[in-house]
Amino acid sequence: MLSSCVCLLSSKTSRYGVATLTLGLILSGIHLGAAQAQRREIPHIVISATAIPTPADRIANTVTVITAEDIQREQRRTVPDVLAKVPGLHVVQSGGPGGVTSLFMRGTNSNHTKVLIDGIDVSNPSNPGRTFDLGQLLTADIERIEVLRGPQSGLYGADAIGGVISITTKKGSGPAKVTGLVEGGAFGTFNQQAQVSGSQANYNYALTAAHLRSTSTPVTPLELLPPGRKRNNDFYDNKTFSTKLGADLTENFGVNLVTRYTDAKLRFTGDEFPPPAFAGVPAAAQSTQVTHQFFTRGEAVWSLLNDRFKNYFGANYTDHWNWNKAPDPAAPTVNKGDRTKYDWRGVLSAMPGQTLVAGLEDETEQLRTSTLTAKNGNKAGYAEIQSVFANRIFLVGNVRRDKNDSFGGHSTYRFAPAVLLPVTETKLKGSYGTGFKAPTLTQLFVNFPFFFANPNLKPEESVGYDVGFEQPIADGRWRFGTTYFHNDIKNLIASNDAGTTNINIGKAETSGVEAFLSVAVTDRLKLRSDYTFTKSIDAITGRELLRRPWRKASITASWNPLDSLSLSATVLHVGDWIDGTRPTFTRVKAPGYTVVNVAADYSANERTSIFGRIDNLFNKHHQNPVGFEQPGFGIFGGVRVASR
């Protein structure tokens, strides 16, 4: 359910935003003359915004692209750590590694972001909100992450009110290669990674195994413990195995296969139940959560008309199995959710500058518990046109129709133009689109004591737009820009006044600004500063929504003083927000925090690298969410080896 209070841009917020961008300008002003003499960088390629590879300077939507090189440079081992500094996105994780992770994109709800891994919708049908817990996702095999902001249901269907996170794993190329990594450090950390990859003639392969282990992460705030009770630190162990295979069987026909399996175990401190006279007491013994995830996609690619018409035929299957045991005599609970999906996507280069994309989907999701089995299906079709005029005007429009077994038909769309102005090369951009969140199986079919399912629920709906600009300077070595966004969300699913069932009653409004400045000071020193202001309110009560900070800012520096040495540093500031106390959820104002991370990577030779990092350099104690401490000062280091 949405909570909230009116949020206004304070003078403190304004000062911080100006200070952050000013600091970025001061830092990046070093050696400007040298920077102007360098050539313009090759633009990023973005896939998520249009479903086809497109140069970033032709994209109107706001997209953050994180590459494998970025992940390696900053030595991030889990996806929540990677996403922490992404503008417009607030990451909430209940403790350290393995803790339940929620995302709030542009102020929308935590279940309003669609997560894809190699095109597979990995949301959990057995989860009450049909979300995907990114806390279980390791980075060992990730090639790139694209964070696409704004309503995207016109292309991606349900659950894309806030946006889409699209993750692509590594594909084998070149001669056979074996890589390995061993890392240890604070909180009982001991991680290992191994990968075999390569390609020959008409096939490619990549097989990855990753093990992340953290045996003693302090999570429970000491002030919540009764006198004399010790804190039990969290234990987490994650084993993930993935495979990516591809083969070109003929000049015009190929097949691809991806699989991913995760086996994770978390021991954590929950709250005593039933609670004692004073609420909010962490349990004396730990609870255990075991998670098994299996995702796979098989795909056939058929090219026609001299590669002008490509067809992708896919079959997807996901399986989530969650086992939870509290420290009491009650039996453990087991939830299982699976999804089967068949899809076709066609990409036609109709004429120079004009590309058509069309697709069909048929999916069935299922929830199983010890007492219930529930199922729901959805069929959809969509079409998109991408147009380029004179290499200066870029238009993308799409429309989609979903037909759901539970709530019937629903249409969505998106329109996104961008213009590159001559001489200044200023990019003016904007987008307008709709999104929706389908009711979950739990909301439709699962009854609880004194609370009942509602099979007549309709989808949550949104209309959103953004407008902005990007300006390159000095042949692209400097770049800055800003984007204003606004979302209106209605028919939000919330409890009725009697507290006996869910109905479509809620409304929310989110708006804000995302600004950035990036500078290639030299070819070896690069700086970037990001700032986000977000206002998120319940449109009925006028109260601020929970866990949406007003402001967020970051400064990142990467420096290669030597060809063999890479250094990076990140300063992340998250401002105040409204949260709920643990476990009563009384509204409180959570204080903001600033965290500094640094990392270094040294190539001893072409096959061996030594790396290390310090997280939370100044040991900033903070809770996010309230009632769960985030890891303090930690030193980590290890060795990476490669066969060639």
VEXDREN-2710 file (C-alpha; in Angstrom, 1 decimal):
% VEXDREN-2710
k/r/px/py/pz
1/MET/0.0/0.0/0.0
2/LEU/1.2/3.5/-0.7
3/SER/1.9/5.9/2.1
4/SER/2.8/9.5/1.9
5/CYS/3.2/13.4/2.7
6/VAL/3.9/16.4/0.6
7/CYS/7.5/16.8/-0.3
8/LEU/8.8/20.3/-1.2
9/LEU/12.2/21.2/-2.6
10/SER/14.0/22.8/0.4
11/SER/16.8/25.3/0.3
12/LYS/19.0/22.5/1.7
13/THR/18.2/20.4/-1.3
14/SER/18.9/23.2/-3.7
15/ARG/22.2/24.0/-2.0
16/TYR/23.3/20.3/-2.1
17/GLY/22.4/20.0/-5.8
18/VAL/24.3/23.1/-6.7
19/ALA/27.3/22.1/-4.5
20/THR/27.4/18.6/-6.1
21/LEU/27.4/19.9/-9.7
22/THR/29.8/22.7/-8.8
23/LEU/32.2/20.2/-7.3
24/GLY/32.0/18.1/-10.4
25/LEU/32.7/21.2/-12.5
26/ILE/35.7/22.2/-10.5
27/LEU/37.2/18.7/-10.5
28/SER/36.5/18.2/-14.2
29/GLY/37.9/21.6/-15.2
30/ILE/41.5/20.3/-14.8
31/HIS/43.3/20.1/-18.0
32/LEU/40.4/21.3/-20.1
33/GLY/42.6/22.4/-22.9
34/ALA/44.1/18.9/-23.2
35/ALA/40.6/17.4/-23.2
36/GLN/39.4/19.6/-26.0
37/ALA/42.1/18.2/-28.2
38/GLN/40.9/14.6/-27.8
39/ARG/38.6/12.9/-30.2
40/ARG/35.0/12.3/-29.4
41/GLU/34.2/9.0/-27.8
42/ILE/32.2/6.3/-29.6
43/PRO/28.6/6.5/-28.3
44/HIS/27.1/3.7/-26.3
45/ILE/24.7/1.3/-27.9
46/VAL/21.4/1.0/-26.1
47/ILE/19.0/-2.0/-26.7
48/SER/16.3/-1.8/-24.0
49/ALA/14.7/1.5/-25.2
50/THR/13.7/0.1/-28.6
51/ALA/14.4/-3.7/-28.4
52/ILE/17.1/-3.3/-31.1
53/PRO/20.7/-1.9/-30.9
54/THR/20.6/1.8/-31.3
55/PRO/23.3/4.5/-30.7
56/ALA/22.6/6.3/-27.4
57/ASP/22.6/9.7/-29.1
58/ARG/19.5/8.7/-31.0
59/ILE/17.6/7.6/-27.9
60/ALA/15.0/9.9/-26.4
61/ASN/14.5/7.9/-23.2
62/THR/16.8/8.2/-20.2
63/VAL/18.9/5.1/-20.0
64/THR/21.9/4.4/-17.7
65/VAL/24.3/1.8/-19.2
66/ILE/26.6/-0.1/-16.9
67/THR/29.2/-2.4/-18.5
68/ALA/31.3/-5.3/-17.4
69/GLU/34.3/-3.0/-17.3
70/ASP/32.5/-0.6/-14.9
71/ILE/31.6/-3.5/-12.6
72/GLN/35.1/-4.9/-12.6
73/ARG/36.7/-1.5/-12.0
74/GLU/34.5/-0.8/-9.0
75/GLN/34.6/-4.5/-7.9
76/ARG/30.8/-4.8/-7.3
77/ARG/29.8/-8.4/-6.6
78/THR/26.0/-8.1/-6.4
79/VAL/23.6/-6.2/-8.5
80/PRO/22.1/-4.1/-5.7
81/ASP/25.6/-2.7/-5.1
82/VAL/25.9/-1.9/-8.8
83/LEU/22.6/-0.1/-8.9
84/ALA/23.1/2.0/-5.8
85/LYS/24.4/5.1/-7.5
86/VAL/22.1/5.0/-10.6
87/PRO/20.2/8.3/-10.9
88/GLY/16.4/8.2/-10.4
89/LEU/16.7/4.8/-8.6
90/HIS/16.7/4.2/-4.8
91/VAL/17.9/0.8/-3.7
92/VAL/16.6/-0.6/-0.3
93/GLN/18.2/-3.8/1.0
94/SER/17.4/-5.3/4.4
95/GLY/20.9/-5.7/5.6
96/GLY/24.0/-7.0/3.8
97/PRO/24.4/-9.6/1.0
98/GLY/21.3/-11.7/0.4
99/GLY/18.9/-9.3/2.2
100/VAL/15.6/-8.7/0.5
101/THR/16.1/-5.9/-2.0
102/SER/13.5/-3.4/-3.3
103/LEU/13.9/-0.7/-6.0
104/PHE/12.0/2.6/-6.3
105/MET/12.4/4.0/-9.8
106/ARG/11.4/7.7/-10.2
107/GLY/9.3/7.5/-7.1
108/THR/7.1/4.7/-8.2
109/ASN/6.4/1.6/-6.2
110/SER/8.9/-1.2/-5.6
111/ASN/6.8/-3.6/-7.8
112/HIS/6.6/-1.1/-10.7
113/THR/10.0/-2.0/-12.3
114/LYS/10.3/-4.9/-14.7
115/VAL/13.5/-6.9/-14.5
116/LEU/14.8/-8.9/-17.5
117/ILE/17.8/-11.2/-17.7
118/ASP/18.7/-12.1/-21.3
119/GLY/15.1/-11.2/-22.3
120/ILE/13.6/-13.4/-19.6
121/ASP/11.0/-11.8/-17.2
122/VAL/12.4/-13.0/-13.9
123/SER/9.7/-11.7/-11.6
124/ASN/8.4/-14.2/-9.0
125/PRO/4.7/-15.2/-9.4
126/SER/4.7/-16.6/-5.8
127/ASN/5.8/-13.2/-4.4
128/PRO/2.8/-11.1/-3.1
129/GLY/3.9/-8.2/-5.3
130/ARG/5.3/-10.2/-8.2
131/THR/8.7/-8.7/-7.8
132/PHE/12.2/-10.0/-8.4
133/ASP/14.6/-9.9/-5.4
134/LEU/17.7/-8.5/-6.9
135/GLY/19.5/-9.3/-3.7
136/GLN/20.1/-12.9/-5.0
137/LEU/21.7/-11.7/-8.3
138/LEU/25.5/-11.9/-8.6
139/THR/27.5/-10.0/-11.2
140/ALA/30.1/-12.6/-12.3
141/ASP/28.6/-13.3/-15.7
142/ILE/27.0/-9.9/-16.4
143/GLU/28.1/-8.1/-19.6
144/ARG/25.9/-5.0/-19.3
145/ILE/23.0/-3.6/-17.3
146/GLU/20.6/-1.0/-18.9
147/VAL/18.3/1.0/-16.5
148/LEU/15.5/2.4/-18.7
149/ARG/13.4/4.9/-16.9
150/GLY/9.8/6.0/-17.5
151/PRO/6.6/4.0/-18.4
152/GLN/7.6/1.2/-20.8
153/SER/4.5/-1.0/-21.0
154/GLY/4.0/-0.1/-24.7
155/LEU/6.9/-2.5/-25.4
156/TYR/7.3/-4.6/-22.3
157/GLY/3.8/-5.0/-20.9
158/ALA/2.9/-5.4/-17.2
159/ASP/5.0/-4.2/-14.3
160/ALA/6.9/-1.5/-16.3
161/ILE/5.3/1.7/-14.7
162/GLY/8.6/3.0/-13.3
163/GLY/10.8/1.5/-16.0
164/VAL/12.8/-1.6/-17.0
165/ILE/16.1/-3.1/-15.8
166/SER/17.6/-5.2/-18.6
167/ILE/20.5/-7.4/-17.8
168/THR/22.6/-9.1/-20.5
169/THR/25.1/-11.9/-19.6
170/LYS/28.5/-12.5/-21.2
171/LYS/28.8/-14.2/-24.6
172/GLY/31.9/-16.2/-25.6
173/SER/34.1/-14.9/-28.3
174/GLY/37.6/-15.7/-29.7
175/PRO/39.9/-18.5/-28.7
176/ALA/39.0/-20.6/-25.6
177/LYS/39.7/-18.7/-22.4
178/VAL/39.5/-19.7/-18.7
179/THR/39.3/-17.0/-16.1
180/GLY/39.1/-17.3/-12.3
181/LEU/38.8/-15.0/-9.3
182/VAL/39.3/-15.5/-5.5
183/GLU/38.5/-12.8/-3.0
184/GLY/38.3/-12.4/0.7
185/GLY/37.7/-9.7/3.2
186/ALA/35.5/-8.2/5.9
187/PHE/32.4/-9.8/7.3
188/GLY/33.7/-13.3/6.7
189/THR/33.7/-12.8/2.9
190/PHE/35.1/-15.5/0.7
191/ASN/34.2/-15.3/-3.0
192/GLN/35.2/-17.4/-6.0
193/GLN/34.4/-17.1/-9.7
194/ALA/35.3/-19.2/-12.7
195/GLN/34.4/-18.9/-16.4
196/VAL/35.2/-20.9/-19.6
197/SER/34.3/-19.0/-22.8
198/GLY/35.1/-18.8/-26.5
199/SER/33.9/-19.2/-30.0
200/GLN/34.9/-21.1/-33.2
201/ALA/33.5/-20.8/-36.7
202/ASN/29.7/-21.0/-36.2
203/TYR/29.3/-21.4/-32.4
204/ASN/30.0/-19.7/-29.1
205/TYR/29.9/-20.7/-25.5
206/ALA/30.3/-19.2/-22.0
207/LEU/29.9/-21.2/-18.8
208/THR/30.2/-19.4/-15.4
209/ALA/30.2/-20.5/-11.8
210/ALA/30.2/-18.0/-8.9
211/HIS/30.2/-18.5/-5.2
212/LEU/29.6/-15.6/-2.8
213/ARG/29.9/-16.2/0.9
214/SER/29.5/-13.7/3.8
215/THR/29.4/-15.4/7.3
216/SER/29.1/-12.4/9.7
217/THR/27.4/-9.2/8.5
218/PRO/26.0/-7.1/11.4
219/VAL/22.5/-6.1/10.5
220/THR/20.4/-5.7/13.6
221/PRO/20.8/-2.2/15.3
222/LEU/22.1/-2.7/18.8
223/GLU/19.5/-0.2/20.2
224/LEU/16.7/-2.6/19.3
225/LEU/18.0/-5.4/21.3
226/PRO/16.8/-6.0/24.9
227/PRO/19.4/-5.6/27.6
228/GLY/21.8/-8.6/27.7
229/ARG/20.8/-10.0/24.3
230/LYS/23.6/-10.4/21.8
231/ARG/23.3/-9.6/18.1
232/ASN/23.3/-12.5/15.7
233/ASN/25.1/-11.5/12.5
234/ASP/23.7/-12.5/9.1
235/PHE/25.1/-15.5/7.2
236/TYR/24.7/-15.7/3.4
237/ASP/25.9/-18.3/0.9
238/ASN/25.1/-18.0/-2.8
239/LYS/26.1/-20.5/-5.6
240/THR/25.1/-19.4/-9.1
241/PHE/25.8/-21.3/-12.4
242/SER/25.0/-20.0/-15.8
243/THR/25.4/-21.1/-19.4
244/LYS/25.1/-19.1/-22.7
245/LEU/25.4/-21.0/-26.0
246/GLY/24.9/-20.0/-29.6
247/ALA/25.2/-21.7/-33.0
248/ASP/24.8/-20.5/-36.5
249/LEU/23.4/-23.7/-38.2
250/THR/23.2/-22.0/-41.7
251/GLU/23.8/-18.6/-43.1
252/ASN/20.3/-17.6/-42.3
253/PHE/19.4/-19.7/-39.2
254/GLY/20.8/-19.9/-35.7
255/VAL/19.9/-21.0/-32.2
256/ASN/20.7/-19.6/-28.8
257/LEU/20.3/-21.0/-25.3
258/VAL/20.7/-19.4/-21.8
259/THR/20.3/-21.0/-18.4
260/ARG/20.8/-19.7/-14.9
261/TYR/20.5/-21.5/-11.6
262/THR/20.9/-20.0/-8.1
263/ASP/21.0/-21.8/-4.8
264/ALA/21.2/-19.3/-1.9
265/LYS/20.8/-19.6/1.9
266/LEU/20.4/-16.7/4.3
267/ARG/20.3/-16.8/8.1
268/PHE/18.9/-13.6/9.4
269/THR/17.3/-12.1/12.6
270/GLY/13.6/-11.5/12.3
271/ASP/11.3/-10.0/14.9
272/GLU/9.8/-11.9/17.8
273/PHE/6.3/-13.2/17.1
274/PRO/3.9/-12.7/18.8
275/PRO/5.6/-9.5/19.9
276/PRO/6.1/-8.8/23.6
277/ALA/4.5/-5.8/25.3
278/PHE/7.0/-3.5/23.7
279/ALA/7.1/-4.0/19.9
280/GLY/10.2/-4.1/17.7
281/VAL/12.3/-6.7/19.5
282/PRO/14.5/-8.8/17.3
283/ALA/14.2/-12.5/17.9
284/ALA/16.8/-14.3/20.0
285/ALA/17.3/-17.0/17.4
286/GLN/17.7/-16.6/13.6
287/SER/15.4/-17.4/10.8
288/THR/16.5/-19.3/7.7
289/GLN/15.6/-18.6/4.1
290/VAL/16.6/-20.9/1.2
291/THR/16.1/-19.8/-2.4
292/HIS/16.3/-21.8/-5.6
293/GLN/15.9/-20.0/-8.9
294/PHE/16.1/-21.5/-12.4
295/PHE/15.7/-19.3/-15.5
296/THR/16.1/-20.5/-19.1
297/ARG/15.4/-19.3/-22.7
298/GLY/15.8/-21.1/-25.9
299/GLU/15.7/-19.0/-29.1
300/ALA/15.8/-19.6/-32.8
301/VAL/16.8/-16.7/-35.1
302/TRP/15.8/-16.8/-38.8
303/SER/17.0/-14.1/-41.2
304/LEU/15.2/-13.3/-44.4
305/LEU/15.5/-10.8/-47.2
306/ASN/19.3/-10.5/-47.0
307/ASP/19.1/-9.9/-43.2
308/ARG/16.6/-7.1/-43.6
309/PHE/13.9/-9.1/-41.8
310/LYS/15.1/-11.0/-38.7
311/ASN/12.7/-13.2/-36.7
312/TYR/13.3/-14.4/-33.1
313/PHE/11.3/-17.3/-31.8
314/GLY/11.7/-17.9/-28.1
315/ALA/10.5/-20.2/-25.3
316/ASN/11.1/-19.1/-21.7
317/TYR/10.7/-20.9/-18.4
318/THR/11.3/-19.5/-14.8
319/ASP/11.0/-21.4/-11.5
320/HIS/11.2/-19.8/-8.1
321/TRP/11.3/-22.0/-4.9
322/ASN/11.4/-20.3/-1.5
323/TRP/11.7/-22.1/1.8
324/ASN/11.4/-20.1/5.1
325/LYS/11.7/-21.3/8.6
326/ALA/11.2/-19.0/11.7
327/PRO/12.8/-19.9/15.0
328/ASP/9.6/-21.4/16.5
329/PRO/7.9/-24.8/16.5
330/ALA/5.8/-23.9/13.5
331/ALA/6.5/-25.8/10.2
332/PRO/8.5/-24.0/7.5
333/THR/6.6/-22.4/4.7
334/VAL/7.3/-23.2/1.0
335/ASN/6.2/-21.1/-2.0
336/LYS/6.7/-22.0/-5.6
337/GLY/6.1/-19.8/-8.6
338/ASP/6.8/-20.6/-12.3
339/ARG/6.2/-19.0/-15.6
340/THR/6.1/-20.4/-19.1
341/LYS/6.3/-17.9/-22.0
342/TYR/6.4/-18.3/-25.8
343/ASP/7.2/-15.2/-28.0
344/TRP/8.0/-14.1/-31.5
345/ARG/9.7/-10.8/-32.4
346/GLY/10.3/-9.6/-36.0
347/VAL/12.6/-6.7/-37.0
348/LEU/12.2/-5.4/-40.5
349/SER/14.5/-2.8/-42.1
350/ALA/11.7/-1.5/-44.3
351/MET/13.9/1.3/-45.9
352/PRO/16.9/3.4/-45.0
353/GLY/16.1/5.1/-41.6
354/GLN/12.8/3.2/-41.1
355/THR/12.7/0.0/-38.9
356/LEU/9.6/-1.9/-37.9
357/VAL/9.4/-4.1/-34.8
358/ALA/6.5/-6.4/-34.1
359/GLY/5.9/-9.2/-31.6
360/LEU/3.5/-11.7/-30.1
361/GLU/3.6/-13.3/-26.6
362/ASP/1.7/-16.0/-24.7
363/GLU/2.6/-16.6/-21.1
364/THR/1.2/-18.6/-18.1
365/GLU/2.2/-18.0/-14.5
366/GLN/1.5/-20.2/-11.6
367/LEU/1.6/-20.0/-7.8
368/ARG/1.8/-23.1/-5.6
369/THR/1.7/-23.4/-1.8
370/SER/1.0/-26.3/0.5
371/THR/-2.8/-25.4/0.4
372/LEU/-3.3/-23.6/-2.9
373/THR/-2.6/-23.7/-6.6
374/ALA/-3.4/-20.6/-8.7
375/LYS/-2.8/-19.8/-12.4
376/ASN/-3.3/-16.9/-14.8
377/GLY/-2.5/-16.4/-18.4
378/ASN/-1.8/-13.4/-20.7
379/LYS/-1.5/-13.0/-24.5
380/ALA/-0.1/-9.8/-26.1
381/GLY/0.8/-8.3/-29.4
382/TYR/2.9/-5.1/-30.0
383/ALA/4.3/-3.0/-32.8
384/GLU/7.0/-0.3/-33.0
385/ILE/8.4/2.0/-35.6
386/GLN/11.8/3.6/-35.3
387/SER/12.4/6.5/-37.8
388/VAL/15.5/8.5/-38.6
389/PHE/15.4/11.7/-40.7
390/ALA/18.6/13.4/-42.0
391/ASN/20.5/11.9/-39.0
392/ARG/19.1/14.7/-36.9
393/ILE/15.5/13.7/-36.1
394/PHE/14.7/10.4/-34.4
395/LEU/11.2/9.1/-33.6
396/VAL/10.1/6.0/-31.8
397/GLY/6.5/5.0/-31.2
398/ASN/5.0/1.7/-30.0
399/VAL/1.7/0.3/-29.1
400/ARG/0.7/-2.9/-27.3
401/ARG/-2.4/-4.8/-26.5
402/ASP/-2.6/-7.3/-23.6
403/LYS/-5.4/-9.8/-23.1
404/ASN/-5.4/-11.2/-19.5
405/ASP/-7.4/-14.1/-18.3
406/SER/-8.4/-12.3/-15.1
407/PHE/-9.0/-8.6/-16.1
408/GLY/-9.5/-8.7/-19.9
409/GLY/-7.9/-6.4/-22.4
410/HIS/-5.5/-3.5/-21.8
411/SER/-3.8/-1.2/-24.2
412/THR/-0.6/0.8/-23.7
413/TYR/1.7/3.0/-25.9
414/ARG/4.8/5.2/-25.9
415/PHE/6.0/8.0/-28.2
416/ALA/9.6/9.3/-27.9
417/PRO/11.1/11.9/-30.2
418/ALA/14.7/13.3/-30.1
419/VAL/16.4/16.0/-32.1
420/LEU/20.1/16.9/-32.6
421/LEU/20.5/20.6/-33.3
422/PRO/23.2/21.5/-35.9
423/VAL/26.3/23.4/-34.8
424/THR/25.9/22.9/-31.1
425/GLU/24.9/19.2/-31.3
426/THR/22.4/19.7/-28.5
427/LYS/20.1/16.8/-28.1
428/LEU/16.5/17.7/-27.2
429/LYS/14.5/14.7/-26.1
430/GLY/11.2/13.8/-24.6
431/SER/8.8/10.8/-24.2
432/TYR/5.2/10.2/-23.3
433/GLY/3.8/6.8/-22.4
434/THR/1.6/4.7/-20.4
435/GLY/2.2/1.8/-18.0
436/PHE/0.3/-0.8/-16.0
437/LYS/0.8/-3.3/-13.2
438/ALA/-1.3/-6.4/-13.4
439/PRO/-2.8/-7.8/-10.2
440/THR/-0.7/-10.6/-8.7
441/LEU/-1.8/-14.1/-8.1
442/THR/-1.7/-13.5/-4.4
443/GLN/-4.0/-10.5/-4.7
444/LEU/-6.4/-12.4/-7.0
445/PHE/-6.6/-15.8/-5.4
446/VAL/-4.9/-16.1/-1.9
447/ASN/-7.0/-15.7/1.2
448/PHE/-5.6/-15.0/4.7
449/PRO/-7.2/-15.1/8.1
450/PHE/-9.7/-12.1/8.1
451/PHE/-8.4/-10.9/4.7
452/PHE/-9.7/-12.2/1.4
453/ALA/-8.6/-12.2/-2.2
454/ASN/-10.3/-10.1/-4.8
455/PRO/-10.6/-11.8/-8.3
456/ASN/-12.2/-8.6/-9.7
457/LEU/-9.1/-6.4/-9.3
458/LYS/-8.1/-4.3/-12.3
459/PRO/-4.6/-3.3/-13.2
460/GLU/-2.8/-0.3/-11.8
461/GLU/-2.3/2.3/-14.5
462/SER/0.0/5.2/-15.2
463/VAL/0.7/8.1/-17.6
464/GLY/4.1/9.6/-17.6
465/TYR/6.3/11.9/-19.6
466/ASP/9.8/13.4/-19.5
467/VAL/11.5/16.2/-21.3
468/GLY/15.2/17.2/-21.3
469/PHE/18.4/17.9/-23.1
470/GLU/22.0/16.8/-23.4
471/GLN/24.9/19.1/-24.4
472/PRO/28.3/17.9/-25.5
473/ILE/31.2/20.3/-25.3
474/ALA/34.8/20.1/-26.5
475/ASP/34.0/17.5/-29.2
476/GLY/32.1/15.4/-26.6
477/ARG/34.7/15.3/-23.9
478/TRP/32.4/17.3/-21.7
479/ARG/28.7/16.4/-21.5
480/PHE/25.9/17.6/-19.3
481/GLY/22.2/17.4/-19.3
482/THR/19.0/17.4/-17.3
483/THR/15.6/15.7/-17.5
484/TYR/12.3/16.6/-15.9
485/PHE/9.9/13.7/-15.3
486/HIS/6.3/13.3/-14.2
487/ASN/4.1/10.3/-13.5
488/ASP/0.4/10.1/-12.6
489/ILE/-0.6/6.6/-11.2
490/LYS/-4.2/5.6/-10.5
491/ASN/-6.2/2.5/-9.6
492/LEU/-3.5/1.5/-7.2
493/ILE/-4.3/-1.7/-5.3
494/ALA/-4.8/-1.0/-1.6
495/SER/-6.8/-2.3/1.4
496/ASN/-10.4/-1.2/1.7
497/ASP/-11.5/0.8/4.7
498/ALA/-12.6/-2.3/6.6
499/GLY/-9.2/-3.9/6.1
500/THR/-10.8/-7.1/4.7
501/THR/-9.7/-7.1/1.0
502/ASN/-7.9/-5.2/-1.7
503/ILE/-9.6/-2.8/-4.1
504/ASN/-8.5/-0.3/-6.8
505/ILE/-8.5/2.9/-4.8
506/GLY/-5.1/4.5/-4.6
507/LYS/-3.6/7.4/-6.6
508/ALA/0.0/8.8/-6.6
509/GLU/2.0/11.5/-8.3
510/THR/5.7/11.5/-8.8
511/SER/7.9/14.1/-10.4
512/GLY/11.5/15.3/-10.3
513/VAL/14.7/16.2/-12.1
514/GLU/17.7/14.1/-13.0
515/ALA/20.9/16.0/-13.9
516/PHE/24.4/14.9/-14.8
517/LEU/27.9/16.1/-15.8
518/SER/30.6/13.9/-17.3
519/VAL/34.1/14.9/-18.2
520/ALA/37.0/13.1/-19.8
521/VAL/39.7/15.2/-18.2
522/THR/42.3/13.2/-20.2
523/ASP/42.1/9.8/-21.8
524/ARG/43.2/8.4/-18.4
525/LEU/41.0/10.4/-16.0
526/LYS/37.2/10.5/-16.2
527/LEU/34.7/12.1/-13.9
528/ARG/31.0/12.0/-13.6
529/SER/28.5/13.7/-11.3
530/ASP/24.8/12.8/-11.0
531/TYR/22.0/14.5/-9.1
532/THR/18.3/13.4/-8.6
533/PHE/15.5/15.3/-7.0
534/THR/12.3/13.3/-6.6
535/LYS/8.9/14.3/-5.2
536/SER/6.5/11.4/-4.5
537/ILE/3.1/11.9/-2.9
538/ASP/-0.1/10.0/-2.3
539/ALA/-2.5/12.0/-4.4
540/ILE/-5.4/11.3/-2.0
541/THR/-3.8/12.1/1.4
542/GLY/-1.0/14.4/0.2
543/ARG/1.5/12.6/2.3
544/GLU/5.0/11.7/1.2
545/LEU/5.5/8.1/-0.1
546/LEU/7.7/5.8/2.0
547/ARG/11.3/5.1/1.1
548/ARG/11.6/7.7/-1.7
549/PRO/14.5/10.1/-0.8
550/TRP/14.0/13.7/-2.0
551/ARG/17.6/13.9/-3.2
552/LYS/20.4/11.7/-4.3
553/ALA/23.8/12.6/-5.6
554/SER/27.0/10.9/-6.6
555/ILE/30.5/11.7/-7.9
556/THR/32.6/9.0/-9.6
557/ALA/36.2/9.2/-10.7
558/SER/38.1/6.6/-12.6
559/TRP/41.9/7.0/-13.3
560/ASN/44.5/4.9/-15.1
561/PRO/47.8/6.4/-14.1
562/LEU/49.5/3.4/-15.7
563/ASP/48.4/1.0/-18.3
564/SER/48.5/-1.7/-15.7
565/LEU/46.8/0.2/-12.8
566/SER/43.2/1.2/-12.5
567/LEU/41.9/3.4/-9.6
568/SER/38.3/4.4/-8.9
569/ALA/36.4/6.3/-6.2
570/THR/32.7/7.0/-5.6
571/VAL/31.0/9.3/-3.3
572/LEU/27.3/8.5/-2.9
573/HIS/24.9/10.8/-0.9
574/VAL/21.3/9.8/-0.2
575/GLY/19.1/12.4/1.4
576/ASP/16.4/12.1/4.1
577/TRP/13.3/10.1/3.5
578/ILE/10.1/8.9/5.3
579/ASP/10.2/5.3/6.4
580/GLY/8.5/2.9/8.8
581/THR/10.0/1.6/12.0
582/ARG/10.7/-2.0/12.5
583/PRO/8.4/-3.8/12.8
584/THR/5.4/-1.6/13.6
585/PHE/5.8/0.7/10.6
586/THR/5.2/3.9/12.5
587/ARG/6.2/6.7/10.1
588/VAL/9.6/8.3/10.9
589/LYS/12.0/10.5/9.1
590/ALA/15.1/8.5/8.2
591/PRO/18.4/10.5/8.2
592/GLY/20.4/10.6/5.0
593/TYR/23.9/9.3/4.6
594/THR/27.1/9.7/2.6
595/VAL/29.3/6.7/1.7
596/VAL/32.7/6.7/0.0
597/ASN/34.1/3.6/-1.8
598/VAL/37.5/3.2/-3.4
599/ALA/39.0/0.4/-5.5
600/ALA/42.3/-0.4/-7.2
601/ASP/43.2/-3.1/-9.8
602/TYR/46.8/-3.8/-10.8
603/SER/47.8/-6.1/-13.7
604/ALA/50.9/-7.9/-12.6
605/ASN/51.2/-9.5/-16.1
606/GLU/48.8/-10.3/-19.0
607/ARG/47.4/-13.3/-17.0
608/THR/47.3/-12.1/-13.4
609/SER/45.7/-9.2/-11.7
610/ILE/45.7/-8.1/-8.0
611/PHE/42.8/-6.1/-6.8
612/GLY/41.4/-4.6/-3.6
613/ARG/38.7/-2.2/-2.4
614/ILE/37.5/-0.4/0.7
615/ASP/33.7/0.0/1.1
616/ASN/32.3/2.7/3.3
617/LEU/35.7/4.2/3.8
618/PHE/34.7/6.5/6.7
619/ASN/32.6/3.8/8.4
620/LYS/29.3/5.8/8.0
621/HIS/26.7/4.0/10.2
622/HIS/23.3/4.1/8.4
623/GLN/20.1/2.1/8.1
624/ASN/18.3/1.5/4.8
625/PRO/15.5/0.6/5.5
626/VAL/15.0/1.7/9.1
627/GLY/15.8/-1.2/11.5
628/PHE/18.4/-2.7/9.2
629/GLU/22.0/-1.5/9.4
630/GLN/24.1/-1.4/6.2
631/PRO/27.6/-2.7/6.2
632/GLY/30.3/-0.5/7.7
633/PHE/34.0/-0.1/6.9
634/GLY/35.2/-3.2/5.0
635/ILE/38.4/-4.1/3.2
636/PHE/38.4/-6.7/0.5
637/GLY/41.1/-8.1/-1.9
638/GLY/41.9/-10.9/-4.2
639/VAL/43.5/-12.3/-7.3
640/ARG/42.1/-12.7/-10.9
641/VAL/43.8/-15.0/-13.4
642/ALA/43.3/-15.8/-17.0
643/SER/44.6/-18.5/-19.4
644/ARG/45.5/-15.9/-22.0
END
